[in-house]
């Protein structure tokens, strides 16, 4: 998934899954801007941590990573355990993803 970065740092942000490292990576003009870690256990994508580099904070990069990870989980038929506060808050504000939360 990709989109425009708002704010002081112009450029295109791209989010890709790095399966070997168990994370989604956001890049702006090729530079690593953030990561969203995950692991899959028993049909549940556990998301314990999201981090955006300080120079890229406040530009929607974390939300783009969360959206990408959640869309991928849905496409794979997985439930989600949002252990990271950021992903949990994103889901709470986005009703279209609330059905993914594992009970």
C-alpha positions as MATLAB code, in Angstrom:
seq = 'XXXXXXXXXXXXXXXXXXXXXXXXXXXXXXXXXXXXXXXXXXXXXXXXXXXXXXXXXXXXXXXXXXXXXXXXXXXXXXXXXXXXXXXXXXXXXXXXXXXXXXX';
ca = [
       0.000    0.000    0.000;
       1.234    3.506   -0.653;
       0.121    7.070   -0.174;
       1.295   10.621    0.153;
       3.049   11.773    3.309;
       1.723   15.007    4.721;
       3.678   17.531    6.729;
       7.215   18.783    6.411;
       8.711   15.679    4.790;
       7.301   15.324    1.290;
       7.392   12.045   -0.560;
       5.607    8.821   -1.161;
       5.193    6.350    1.663;
       5.122    2.659    0.849;
       4.173   -0.089    3.299;
       5.392   -3.617    2.632;
       5.334   -6.818    4.637;
       8.728   -8.190    5.643;
       7.747  -11.792    6.490;
      11.284  -12.797    7.481;
      11.334  -10.125   10.211;
       7.648  -10.447   11.140;
       6.777   -6.840   10.502;
       5.322   -4.288    8.128;
       7.768   -1.608    7.083;
       6.898    1.918    6.006;
       9.399    3.652    3.772;
       9.483    7.260    2.608;
      11.578    7.751   -0.507;
      13.339    4.470    0.378;
      14.173    5.429    3.985;
      12.734    3.281    6.789;
      10.091    5.450    8.449;
       8.365    2.938   10.728;
       7.537   -0.665   11.575;
       4.543   -2.605   12.857;
       5.574   -5.947   14.385;
       3.358   -9.024   14.263;
       3.308  -12.785   14.705;
       0.626  -15.296   13.803;
      -0.523  -17.921   16.311;
      -3.540  -20.186   15.987;
      -5.219  -18.033   13.348;
      -4.613  -14.778   15.240;
      -2.266  -11.994   14.131;
      -0.736  -10.647   17.346;
       0.408   -7.034   16.914;
       2.575   -6.058   19.909;
       4.427   -2.967   18.697;
       4.262   -0.061   16.254;
       7.042    2.494   15.893;
       7.459    5.529   13.643;
      10.818    7.289   13.422;
      10.645   10.719   15.119;
      11.233   12.704   11.924;
       8.164   11.027   10.346;
       5.739   11.196   13.302;
       2.377   12.904   12.930;
       2.058   12.283    9.200;
      -0.275    9.269    9.141;
       2.414    6.643    8.638;
       1.374    4.588   11.671;
      -2.234    4.598   10.487;
      -1.181    3.482    7.010;
       0.796    0.577    8.498;
      -2.137   -0.403   10.736;
      -4.565   -0.256    7.829;
      -2.267   -2.388    5.664;
      -1.728   -4.988    8.407;
      -5.446   -5.193    9.208;
      -6.441   -5.458    5.548;
      -3.892   -8.262    5.127;
      -5.215  -10.060    8.222;
      -8.756   -9.888    6.836;
      -7.616  -11.157    3.422;
      -5.894  -14.117    5.120;
      -8.901  -14.953    7.287;
      -7.073  -14.061   10.519;
      -8.379  -12.495   13.702;
      -6.262   -9.803   15.365;
      -4.920   -9.317   18.901;
      -3.987   -5.606   19.042;
      -1.551   -5.626   21.969;
       0.003   -2.373   20.761;
      -1.873    0.677   22.090;
      -1.653    2.378   18.681;
      -3.265   -0.505   16.767;
      -5.908   -0.893   19.498;
      -6.773    2.823   19.266;
      -6.828    2.665   15.451;
      -9.319   -0.219   15.571;
     -11.445    1.567   18.169;
     -11.710    4.594   15.835;
     -12.315    2.437   12.746;
     -15.549    0.437   13.017;
     -14.794   -1.443    9.798;
     -11.971   -3.320   11.589;
     -13.659   -4.080   14.923;
     -14.942   -7.449   13.706;
     -11.312   -8.623   13.377;
     -10.547   -8.424   17.097;
     -10.081  -11.861   18.634;
     -12.276  -12.531   21.642;
];
